[in-house]
Amino acid sequence: MGFRLQIIDTVDQIENIYWDLVYAYENARVQNESLAFAQKTLSDTKKQVEIGSLAPIETVRAQSTVAQDQQLVTSAQTNLQLEQLLMKNAVTRTLKDSALATADVIPTSTMDLPVEEPVAPTEDLINDALRHRAELVESRIDLNSRDLSNKAVRSALLPTLDLFAYYGGAGVGGTQNPASLCSNLALSLQEFGCAGTDQAAGQSPISPTVSLGGTFNQLVNSTAPDKGVGLSLNIPLRNRAAQAVQIRSELEYRQAQMRLQQIENQVGVEVRNAQYAVQQNRASVESAKAAGELARQSLDAEQKKYQFGTSTTTLVLQYQSQLATSESTLVNAMVAYEKSRVELDRATGALLDHNGISIDDAARGQVTRMPNVPYIAPRKDMPSVAQPAPQAAAPAQQQ
């Protein structure tokens, strides 16, 4: 579960960095278009001032707008360079290679909002999160382990009854020492004692030699057995050390239960907040689209007035600035919507499944299928240098 949680955090981080890069890229495009329009307007204004159809002050106003747009372009470009650096730092091992450090990172896909927002009941999303969140799985495993430990500690306070049995044998082998015979009675009595043999009865004064195998045989044929059966009863009386361990284990188990409940409550709050964020950001996208359409139509109308001589370059540039602002706001709203979708998938524990990422591929370090990120579309204005990237990924997708 720890490995799965690490992968989820990594995917969540990379996706958020990517959408920040998309915003920086789109915002730089919008600001460049606005600057190009302001520069063209300034050029047209200078020509009209030269022929006397406009007052010289219009040139100064247009130049001021161009300067403002150049400042916005510079800010957008530096932000884009920063986001590119963050993306390269996230997906590469090192940036010591100068070619890699200076290379441009161009996003190959952009946002694609569904026509109708898929709506799922909040309780269903919370139930999915309670089943799939890696943190909850880890906490349940820890709680189960503590429960087993708690049972073992409680068992240590109970009386124990043990049944035991044992068997042992002895064997003697080799040749008898002649000094222990009765024929050497004086020496035997003084040092070793008499073996007690009766030569008159025809007994041999020396016992027969016992081989190594015979010695081992004596261990199991009950020649000299040592065996027994018994019971051992142990009754703990006021074992304060064991009682303290049991109480501490019980408290730790209850703390683990509280942590699990807190995580479940936190997951419910995260799911609800993520769902609210998706709804709010979707509404922001719709509002930004409407504002962008109004700014575009207002600019068209003002340009027509300017062509008929009923407007000024200042008003045209103002409406162009409003259009650029609305387009930048729309891009920001769409990126916020995509990031809220990512957060909802993370909160419900479905981030890897919805992106088509396999844990087995991550464990092996070998990708067998390409990820499939929802709600995106290929970029239509891809430069030629970035075209080989989708073609290189095609064989891996066929596998």
KOLNU-742924 format. One record per residue (C-alpha): residue number from 1; residue in one letter; x, y, z. Coordinates in pm, whole numbers, plus 32768, in hexadecimal, padded with zeros to 4 digits. Layout:
N
SITE | num | residuo | x | y | z
SITE | NUM | A | X | Y | Z;
...
//
This chain:
399
SITE | num | residuo | x | y | z
SITE | 1 | M | 8000 | 8000 | 8000;
SITE | 2 | G | 8122 | 80E9 | 8041;
SITE | 3 | F | 819C | 80B8 | 7EDB;
SITE | 4 | R | 803E | 80F8 | 7E51;
SITE | 5 | L | 801D | 8233 | 7F21;
SITE | 6 | Q | 816D | 82AE | 7EA2;
SITE | 7 | I | 8102 | 8277 | 7D38;
SITE | 8 | I | 7FBA | 832F | 7D71;
SITE | 9 | D | 8070 | 8459 | 7E09;
SITE | 10 | T | 8166 | 845B | 7CE6;
SITE | 11 | V | 8056 | 844E | 7BDC;
SITE | 12 | D | 7F90 | 855D | 7C8F;
SITE | 13 | Q | 80C4 | 863B | 7CA3;
SITE | 14 | I | 8122 | 8608 | 7B34;
SITE | 15 | E | 7FC1 | 864D | 7ABA;
SITE | 16 | N | 7FAA | 8790 | 7B7F;
SITE | 17 | I | 80FF | 87FE | 7AFC;
SITE | 18 | Y | 8092 | 87A9 | 799B;
SITE | 19 | W | 7F53 | 8877 | 79AE;
SITE | 20 | D | 8017 | 899B | 7A3C;
SITE | 21 | L | 80F9 | 8977 | 790C;
SITE | 22 | V | 7FC8 | 8974 | 7826;
SITE | 23 | Y | 7F49 | 8AB6 | 78C4;
SITE | 24 | A | 809E | 8B5C | 78A0;
SITE | 25 | Y | 80B4 | 8AED | 7734;
SITE | 26 | E | 7F54 | 8B62 | 76DD;
SITE | 27 | N | 7F7C | 8CA8 | 779A;
SITE | 28 | A | 80C0 | 8CF2 | 76DF;
SITE | 29 | R | 8009 | 8CB2 | 7599;
SITE | 30 | V | 7EED | 8D9D | 75F8;
SITE | 31 | Q | 7FDB | 8EB2 | 7661;
SITE | 32 | N | 80A8 | 8E8F | 7521;
SITE | 33 | E | 7F6B | 8EAB | 7451;
SITE | 34 | S | 7F02 | 8FDE | 7515;
SITE | 35 | L | 805A | 907B | 74E2;
SITE | 36 | A | 804F | 9032 | 736D;
SITE | 37 | F | 7EF9 | 90D8 | 7355;
SITE | 38 | A | 7F75 | 9208 | 7418;
SITE | 39 | Q | 80A9 | 9227 | 733A;
SITE | 40 | K | 7FD4 | 9214 | 71FF;
SITE | 41 | T | 7EE8 | 9319 | 728C;
SITE | 42 | L | 8010 | 93F9 | 72DE;
SITE | 43 | S | 8092 | 93D6 | 717B;
SITE | 44 | D | 7F3E | 942D | 70E8;
SITE | 45 | T | 7F1B | 9552 | 71D7;
SITE | 46 | K | 806B | 95E3 | 716F;
SITE | 47 | K | 8003 | 95D6 | 7001;
SITE | 48 | Q | 7EBC | 9688 | 704B;
SITE | 49 | V | 7F6F | 978E | 711C;
SITE | 50 | E | 805D | 97CC | 6FF9;
SITE | 51 | I | 7F3E | 980D | 6F0A;
SITE | 52 | G | 7E8F | 98E3 | 700F;
SITE | 53 | S | 7D58 | 980F | 704B;
SITE | 54 | L | 7DB2 | 97D8 | 71BC;
SITE | 55 | A | 7E43 | 98B3 | 72CB;
SITE | 56 | P | 7FAE | 986C | 7334;
SITE | 57 | I | 7F34 | 9819 | 7492;
SITE | 58 | E | 7EA4 | 96D4 | 7409;
SITE | 59 | T | 8004 | 9661 | 73B6;
SITE | 60 | V | 8073 | 969D | 751A;
SITE | 61 | R | 7F4A | 95D8 | 759F;
SITE | 62 | A | 7F92 | 94B7 | 74B7;
SITE | 63 | Q | 8100 | 94B9 | 751C;
SITE | 64 | S | 8099 | 94AA | 768A;
SITE | 65 | T | 7FBE | 937B | 7642;
SITE | 66 | V | 80DA | 92D1 | 7587;
SITE | 67 | A | 81C4 | 930C | 76AD;
SITE | 68 | Q | 80C6 | 9279 | 77A0;
SITE | 69 | D | 8094 | 914A | 76C1;
SITE | 70 | Q | 820B | 9118 | 76A4;
SITE | 71 | Q | 8222 | 9113 | 781E;
SITE | 72 | L | 810C | 900D | 782E;
SITE | 73 | V | 81BB | 8F3E | 7724;
SITE | 74 | T | 8301 | 8F48 | 77E7;
SITE | 75 | S | 824E | 8EDC | 7924;
SITE | 76 | A | 819A | 8DC3 | 786D;
SITE | 77 | Q | 82DD | 8D4A | 77C9;
SITE | 78 | T | 839D | 8D41 | 7911;
SITE | 79 | N | 827E | 8C85 | 79B6;
SITE | 80 | L | 827F | 8B8F | 7896;
SITE | 81 | Q | 83F4 | 8B59 | 78BA;
SITE | 82 | L | 83C6 | 8B18 | 7A2E;
SITE | 83 | E | 82B1 | 8A19 | 79F2;
SITE | 84 | Q | 8386 | 896D | 78EB;
SITE | 85 | L | 84A3 | 8959 | 79E4;
SITE | 86 | L | 83BE | 88C6 | 7AED;
SITE | 87 | M | 833F | 87C0 | 79FA;
SITE | 88 | K | 849E | 875D | 798D;
SITE | 89 | N | 850C | 8749 | 7AF6;
SITE | 90 | A | 83E4 | 8666 | 7B46;
SITE | 91 | V | 8410 | 856C | 7A2A;
SITE | 92 | T | 858B | 8561 | 79FD;
SITE | 93 | R | 86A2 | 84DD | 7AD7;
SITE | 94 | T | 8783 | 860E | 7AB6;
SITE | 95 | L | 8795 | 8759 | 79FD;
SITE | 96 | K | 890F | 8762 | 79DC;
SITE | 97 | D | 88F2 | 8732 | 7864;
SITE | 98 | S | 88EB | 8891 | 77D0;
SITE | 99 | A | 881C | 881E | 76A5;
SITE | 100 | L | 8712 | 8794 | 778D;
SITE | 101 | A | 871A | 88C3 | 786F;
SITE | 102 | T | 86DA | 89B0 | 774A;
SITE | 103 | A | 85E6 | 88D2 | 768A;
SITE | 104 | D | 847D | 8945 | 7667;
SITE | 105 | V | 8367 | 8871 | 76FD;
SITE | 106 | I | 8233 | 8887 | 7622;
SITE | 107 | P | 80EE | 87EC | 76A2;
SITE | 108 | T | 805D | 86FF | 75A1;
SITE | 109 | S | 7EF7 | 8706 | 7623;
SITE | 110 | T | 7E05 | 8808 | 76A2;
SITE | 111 | M | 7CC2 | 8814 | 7764;
SITE | 112 | D | 7B86 | 8776 | 76DC;
SITE | 113 | L | 7A58 | 87A8 | 77B7;
SITE | 114 | P | 7935 | 86B2 | 779A;
SITE | 115 | V | 77F4 | 873E | 770D;
SITE | 116 | E | 7738 | 86D0 | 7843;
SITE | 117 | E | 77DF | 86B4 | 7992;
SITE | 118 | P | 77C8 | 854C | 7A16;
SITE | 119 | V | 7715 | 855B | 7B61;
SITE | 120 | A | 7743 | 8448 | 7C64;
SITE | 121 | P | 769B | 843F | 7DB9;
SITE | 122 | T | 777F | 84BC | 7ECA;
SITE | 123 | E | 7742 | 838B | 7FA4;
SITE | 124 | D | 77AB | 82A3 | 7E89;
SITE | 125 | L | 78ED | 8368 | 7E5C;
SITE | 126 | I | 7933 | 8359 | 7FD2;
SITE | 127 | N | 78F4 | 81E2 | 7FD8;
SITE | 128 | D | 79E3 | 81B4 | 7EB6;
SITE | 129 | A | 7AE7 | 8281 | 7F6E;
SITE | 130 | L | 7ABC | 81B3 | 80AC;
SITE | 131 | R | 7AFE | 8078 | 7FE3;
SITE | 132 | H | 7C1F | 80ED | 7F0C;
SITE | 133 | R | 7CE6 | 81F6 | 7FC9;
SITE | 134 | A | 7E3E | 816B | 8014;
SITE | 135 | E | 7E52 | 8223 | 8160;
SITE | 136 | L | 7D1C | 8170 | 81DD;
SITE | 137 | V | 7D9D | 801E | 816C;
SITE | 138 | E | 7EE3 | 805D | 8226;
SITE | 139 | S | 7E28 | 80CC | 835D;
SITE | 140 | R | 7D4A | 7F97 | 8357;
SITE | 141 | I | 7E78 | 7EB4 | 8337;
SITE | 142 | D | 7F1B | 7F66 | 845E;
SITE | 143 | L | 7DDA | 7F46 | 852A;
SITE | 144 | N | 7DC5 | 7DD2 | 84DD;
SITE | 145 | S | 7F30 | 7DA1 | 8547;
SITE | 146 | R | 7EF3 | 7E58 | 868D;
SITE | 147 | D | 7DBE | 7D85 | 86CD;
SITE | 148 | L | 7E8A | 7C46 | 86AB;
SITE | 149 | S | 7F98 | 7CD3 | 878F;
SITE | 150 | N | 7E8F | 7D38 | 888B;
SITE | 151 | K | 7E04 | 7BD7 | 8892;
SITE | 152 | A | 7F60 | 7B49 | 88C8;
SITE | 153 | V | 7F9D | 7C39 | 89EA;
SITE | 154 | R | 7E50 | 7BDC | 8A8B;
SITE | 155 | S | 7EA8 | 7A6F | 8A6A;
SITE | 156 | A | 7FE3 | 7AAA | 8B37;
SITE | 157 | L | 7F07 | 7AFF | 8C65;
SITE | 158 | L | 7E4F | 79B1 | 8C5D;
SITE | 159 | P | 7EBB | 7873 | 8D17;
SITE | 160 | T | 7F81 | 777C | 8C48;
SITE | 161 | L | 7F7A | 7600 | 8C5D;
SITE | 162 | D | 808E | 7541 | 8BAE;
SITE | 163 | L | 809D | 73CA | 8B76;
SITE | 164 | F | 81FA | 7342 | 8B4A;
SITE | 165 | A | 829F | 71EE | 8B1A;
SITE | 166 | Y | 8407 | 718A | 8AFB;
SITE | 167 | Y | 84D6 | 7052 | 8AB1;
SITE | 168 | G | 864A | 701A | 8AD1;
SITE | 169 | G | 8735 | 6EF3 | 8AB8;
SITE | 170 | A | 889F | 6EA0 | 8B0E;
SITE | 171 | G | 8991 | 6DB3 | 8A68;
SITE | 172 | V | 8AE4 | 6D27 | 8AD3;
SITE | 173 | G | 8BDA | 6C9B | 89D8;
SITE | 174 | G | 8D43 | 6C36 | 89AB;
SITE | 175 | T | 8E21 | 6B3B | 8A68;
SITE | 176 | Q | 8E15 | 6B08 | 8BE0;
SITE | 177 | N | 8F47 | 6B7F | 8CA3;
SITE | 178 | P | 9006 | 6A4A | 8D2B;
SITE | 179 | A | 905C | 6B04 | 8E69;
SITE | 180 | S | 8EF1 | 6AE5 | 8ED8;
SITE | 181 | L | 8EF4 | 6964 | 8EDC;
SITE | 182 | C | 8EED | 688B | 9017;
SITE | 183 | S | 902C | 67DB | 8FA5;
SITE | 184 | N | 90DE | 691D | 8FFF;
SITE | 185 | L | 9021 | 692E | 9145;
SITE | 186 | A | 9120 | 69F7 | 920D;
SITE | 187 | L | 9148 | 6B00 | 90FF;
SITE | 188 | S | 8FD7 | 6B01 | 90AF;
SITE | 189 | L | 8F68 | 6B37 | 9213;
SITE | 190 | Q | 9062 | 6C4A | 9247;
SITE | 191 | E | 9022 | 6D07 | 9108;
SITE | 192 | F | 8EFC | 6C91 | 9038;
SITE | 193 | G | 8E35 | 6B95 | 9100;
SITE | 194 | C | 8DEA | 6A2B | 909F;
SITE | 195 | A | 8D27 | 69D3 | 8F6A;
SITE | 196 | G | 8C8A | 68B1 | 9027;
SITE | 197 | T | 8CBD | 679C | 8F27;
SITE | 198 | D | 8CB0 | 662C | 8F8D;
SITE | 199 | Q | 8DC0 | 6568 | 8ED9;
SITE | 200 | A | 8D59 | 641F | 8F86;
SITE | 201 | A | 8C03 | 643D | 8EE5;
SITE | 202 | G | 8CA7 | 645D | 8D92;
SITE | 203 | Q | 8C67 | 65CE | 8D68;
SITE | 204 | S | 8D61 | 6696 | 8CA7;
SITE | 205 | P | 8E12 | 6792 | 8D7D;
SITE | 206 | I | 8E03 | 6890 | 8C5F;
SITE | 207 | S | 8CB9 | 6911 | 8BD1;
SITE | 208 | P | 8C96 | 68F0 | 8A5A;
SITE | 209 | T | 8CF9 | 6A1A | 8986;
SITE | 210 | V | 8BD3 | 6AF8 | 891A;
SITE | 211 | S | 8BF3 | 6B93 | 87C0;
SITE | 212 | L | 8B8F | 6CF5 | 875B;
SITE | 213 | G | 8A50 | 6C77 | 86BD;
SITE | 214 | G | 89F6 | 6BB8 | 87F7;
SITE | 215 | T | 8A2D | 6CF2 | 88C3;
SITE | 216 | F | 8937 | 6DB5 | 87EB;
SITE | 217 | N | 8842 | 6C92 | 8801;
SITE | 218 | Q | 8842 | 6CB0 | 897B;
SITE | 219 | L | 87BE | 6E14 | 8957;
SITE | 220 | V | 8674 | 6D99 | 88C8;
SITE | 221 | N | 863F | 6C38 | 8952;
SITE | 222 | S | 85FA | 6CAF | 8AB6;
SITE | 223 | T | 873C | 6C1C | 8B41;
SITE | 224 | A | 8760 | 6D4E | 8C20;
SITE | 225 | P | 8626 | 6E1D | 8BE8;
SITE | 226 | D | 85D8 | 6F76 | 8C72;
SITE | 227 | K | 8470 | 6FD8 | 8C20;
SITE | 228 | G | 8346 | 7086 | 8CB3;
SITE | 229 | V | 8200 | 7149 | 8C7D;
SITE | 230 | G | 8186 | 727B | 8D38;
SITE | 231 | L | 80AC | 73B3 | 8D43;
SITE | 232 | S | 811E | 7519 | 8D84;
SITE | 233 | L | 801D | 7619 | 8DFA;
SITE | 234 | N | 807E | 778B | 8E02;
SITE | 235 | I | 7F8A | 787E | 8EA6;
SITE | 236 | P | 7FF6 | 79EE | 8E91;
SITE | 237 | L | 7FA4 | 7AAE | 8FCE;
SITE | 238 | R | 7FA5 | 7C2A | 8FBC;
SITE | 239 | N | 8093 | 7C36 | 8E95;
SITE | 240 | R | 80A2 | 7DAF | 8E8D;
SITE | 241 | A | 81A0 | 7DBE | 8D74;
SITE | 242 | A | 80C3 | 7CEB | 8C8F;
SITE | 243 | Q | 7F90 | 7DB3 | 8CF7;
SITE | 244 | A | 8040 | 7EF9 | 8C9D;
SITE | 245 | V | 80A0 | 7E6D | 8B4A;
SITE | 246 | Q | 7F39 | 7DFB | 8B12;
SITE | 247 | I | 7EA9 | 7F50 | 8B6D;
SITE | 248 | R | 7FA5 | 8005 | 8A8E;
SITE | 249 | S | 7F52 | 7F19 | 896E;
SITE | 250 | E | 7DDF | 7F5A | 899F;
SITE | 251 | L | 7E15 | 80D2 | 899B;
SITE | 252 | E | 7EE7 | 80BB | 885E;
SITE | 253 | Y | 7DD6 | 7FED | 87BB;
SITE | 254 | R | 7CCF | 80F2 | 8812;
SITE | 255 | Q | 7DB3 | 8204 | 8790;
SITE | 256 | A | 7DD4 | 8145 | 8648;
SITE | 257 | Q | 7C58 | 812F | 8639;
SITE | 258 | M | 7C3F | 82A6 | 866B;
SITE | 259 | R | 7D44 | 82E7 | 855D;
SITE | 260 | L | 7C83 | 820B | 846B;
SITE | 261 | Q | 7B42 | 82C5 | 84B9;
SITE | 262 | Q | 7BF1 | 8415 | 848F;
SITE | 263 | I | 7C7B | 83AB | 833E;
SITE | 264 | E | 7B23 | 8337 | 82CF;
SITE | 265 | N | 7A8E | 8485 | 8337;
SITE | 266 | Q | 7BA5 | 8540 | 8286;
SITE | 267 | V | 7B70 | 8473 | 814B;
SITE | 268 | G | 79FE | 84CB | 8150;
SITE | 269 | V | 7A51 | 863D | 816F;
SITE | 270 | E | 7B54 | 8628 | 8056;
SITE | 271 | V | 7A5E | 857C | 7F6D;
SITE | 272 | R | 794F | 867E | 7FAF;
SITE | 273 | N | 7A42 | 87A2 | 7F83;
SITE | 274 | A | 7ACA | 870B | 7E41;
SITE | 275 | Q | 796B | 86DB | 7DB9;
SITE | 276 | Y | 790C | 8840 | 7E15;
SITE | 277 | A | 7A4B | 88BE | 7D6E;
SITE | 278 | V | 79F6 | 8806 | 7C2D;
SITE | 279 | Q | 789B | 889F | 7C26;
SITE | 280 | Q | 791C | 89FB | 7C76;
SITE | 281 | N | 7A35 | 89EC | 7B77;
SITE | 282 | R | 7947 | 896A | 7A6E;
SITE | 283 | A | 7867 | 8A97 | 7AB1;
SITE | 284 | S | 799B | 8B78 | 7A9E;
SITE | 285 | V | 79F1 | 8AE4 | 794A;
SITE | 286 | E | 7893 | 8B27 | 78C7;
SITE | 287 | S | 789F | 8C8A | 794E;
SITE | 288 | A | 79F8 | 8CC5 | 78B4;
SITE | 289 | K | 797E | 8C41 | 7765;
SITE | 290 | A | 7859 | 8D32 | 776A;
SITE | 291 | A | 793C | 8E54 | 77CC;
SITE | 292 | G | 7A32 | 8DF7 | 76B8;
SITE | 293 | E | 791F | 8DEA | 75B3;
SITE | 294 | L | 78A0 | 8F3E | 7624;
SITE | 295 | A | 79FF | 8FD1 | 7612;
SITE | 296 | R | 7A33 | 8F42 | 74B5;
SITE | 297 | Q | 78ED | 8FCA | 742F;
SITE | 298 | S | 792A | 9119 | 74D5;
SITE | 299 | L | 7A7F | 912F | 7430;
SITE | 300 | D | 79EC | 90D8 | 72DD;
SITE | 301 | A | 78E2 | 91E2 | 7306;
SITE | 302 | E | 79E0 | 92E6 | 7372;
SITE | 303 | Q | 7AC1 | 9293 | 724A;
SITE | 304 | K | 799E | 92C8 | 715E;
SITE | 305 | K | 7959 | 9417 | 7202;
SITE | 306 | Y | 7AC8 | 946F | 71DB;
SITE | 307 | Q | 7ABD | 941B | 706A;
SITE | 308 | F | 7997 | 950C | 703E;
SITE | 309 | G | 7A47 | 9617 | 7109;
SITE | 310 | T | 795E | 9612 | 7234;
SITE | 311 | S | 7A5C | 9582 | 732C;
SITE | 312 | T | 7BC5 | 95B2 | 7393;
SITE | 313 | T | 7CF5 | 94D6 | 73AA;
SITE | 314 | T | 7CEC | 94FD | 7523;
SITE | 315 | L | 7B98 | 9457 | 753A;
SITE | 316 | V | 7C02 | 9343 | 744B;
SITE | 317 | L | 7D37 | 92FA | 7519;
SITE | 318 | Q | 7C6A | 92FC | 7658;
SITE | 319 | Y | 7B7C | 91F8 | 75CB;
SITE | 320 | Q | 7CA5 | 912C | 7551;
SITE | 321 | S | 7D38 | 9138 | 76AF;
SITE | 322 | Q | 7BEB | 90C4 | 773D;
SITE | 323 | L | 7BE6 | 8FA5 | 7644;
SITE | 324 | A | 7D47 | 8F3B | 76A5;
SITE | 325 | T | 7CE9 | 8F49 | 7814;
SITE | 326 | S | 7BB0 | 8E7B | 77DB;
SITE | 327 | E | 7C71 | 8D77 | 7713;
SITE | 328 | S | 7D77 | 8D5D | 7824;
SITE | 329 | T | 7C62 | 8D3F | 7927;
SITE | 330 | L | 7BBF | 8C2A | 785B;
SITE | 331 | V | 7D06 | 8B69 | 7846;
SITE | 332 | N | 7D39 | 8B93 | 79BA;
SITE | 333 | A | 7BD7 | 8B19 | 7A01;
SITE | 334 | M | 7C00 | 89E8 | 7920;
SITE | 335 | V | 7D4B | 898F | 79C5;
SITE | 336 | A | 7CAA | 89B5 | 7B1C;
SITE | 337 | Y | 7B92 | 88D0 | 7AA7;
SITE | 338 | E | 7C89 | 87C7 | 7A30;
SITE | 339 | K | 7D4A | 87DA | 7B77;
SITE | 340 | S | 7C07 | 87B8 | 7C3C;
SITE | 341 | R | 7BB6 | 867E | 7B72;
SITE | 342 | V | 7D0B | 85F5 | 7BCD;
SITE | 343 | E | 7CCE | 8649 | 7D3B;
SITE | 344 | L | 7B7B | 859A | 7D31;
SITE | 345 | D | 7C1A | 8461 | 7CA1;
SITE | 346 | R | 7D26 | 846E | 7DAC;
SITE | 347 | A | 7C27 | 84A2 | 7EC1;
SITE | 348 | T | 7B58 | 8379 | 7E4F;
SITE | 349 | G | 7C8B | 829C | 7E1C;
SITE | 350 | A | 7C41 | 826E | 7CA8;
SITE | 351 | L | 7D5F | 8340 | 7C1C;
SITE | 352 | L | 7E2A | 821A | 7B98;
SITE | 353 | D | 7CFD | 8161 | 7B0D;
SITE | 354 | H | 7C70 | 8292 | 7A58;
SITE | 355 | N | 7DC6 | 82D9 | 79BE;
SITE | 356 | G | 7E03 | 8171 | 7956;
SITE | 357 | I | 7F3C | 814C | 7A2E;
SITE | 358 | S | 7F92 | 7FEC | 7A9D;
SITE | 359 | I | 803A | 7FA3 | 7BEB;
SITE | 360 | D | 80D4 | 7E6A | 7B55;
SITE | 361 | D | 817B | 7F39 | 7A44;
SITE | 362 | A | 81FD | 8029 | 7B4B;
SITE | 363 | A | 8287 | 7F0B | 7C1E;
SITE | 364 | R | 8336 | 7E6E | 7AF1;
SITE | 365 | G | 83AE | 7FBB | 7A6B;
SITE | 366 | Q | 832F | 7F5C | 7911;
SITE | 367 | V | 8202 | 8002 | 7870;
SITE | 368 | T | 8126 | 7F13 | 77AA;
SITE | 369 | R | 8011 | 800C | 775C;
SITE | 370 | M | 8007 | 8184 | 7740;
SITE | 371 | P | 7F40 | 824F | 783E;
SITE | 372 | N | 7DEE | 82D3 | 77D2;
SITE | 373 | V | 7DA6 | 8421 | 7877;
SITE | 374 | P | 7C36 | 8487 | 7862;
SITE | 375 | Y | 7BB1 | 85D9 | 77F1;
SITE | 376 | I | 7CD7 | 863E | 7716;
SITE | 377 | A | 7D02 | 8673 | 75A1;
SITE | 378 | P | 7E35 | 8684 | 74BF;
SITE | 379 | R | 7EB4 | 87E1 | 7482;
SITE | 380 | K | 7E5C | 885D | 7328;
SITE | 381 | D | 7F6F | 8965 | 730D;
SITE | 382 | M | 8090 | 8878 | 7356;
SITE | 383 | P | 81DB | 88EF | 72C1;
SITE | 384 | S | 8291 | 880C | 71D3;
SITE | 385 | V | 83A7 | 87BD | 72CC;
SITE | 386 | A | 82AC | 871F | 73B9;
SITE | 387 | Q | 81FE | 8641 | 72B9;
SITE | 388 | P | 82DF | 850C | 72DF;
SITE | 389 | A | 827C | 84E1 | 744D;
SITE | 390 | P | 8123 | 8445 | 740E;
SITE | 391 | Q | 81B5 | 8369 | 72FA;
SITE | 392 | A | 82C0 | 82E3 | 73E6;
SITE | 393 | A | 81B8 | 8288 | 74E5;
SITE | 394 | A | 80E3 | 81CB | 73E5;
SITE | 395 | P | 81A2 | 807D | 73EF;
SITE | 396 | A | 818F | 8072 | 756A;
SITE | 397 | Q | 801A | 80AF | 7558;
SITE | 398 | Q | 7FEE | 7F92 | 7461;
SITE | 399 | Q | 80A0 | 7EA8 | 754F;
//
